[in-house]
Amino acid sequence: MSTTPAVADVVSNVWKLLTERGAQVRQGDVLAVLESMKMEIPVHAPVGGRVVEVPVVEGQIVQEGDTLVLIETD
């Protein structure tokens, strides 16, 4: 098994989390929505698998490259 992160593309605010630890996700599912400069930016699952960690909370400021969701794949 390996893990793959879904990361922030820009410095932004975590506006909404749409997944949680233990959830099954498919590639392309929206995991979170970021807000930057009044724009909403969806974060999609790069792979399918099981969410093993969500190291951010709604309202948190994240930097470009920060891990938002960690997905375990087979």
Secondary structure, DSSP 8 states (H G I E B T S, - for coil): -EEEEEE-SSSEEEEEE---TT-EE-TT-EEEEEEETTEEEEEE-SS-EEEEE----TT-EE-TT-EEEEEEE-
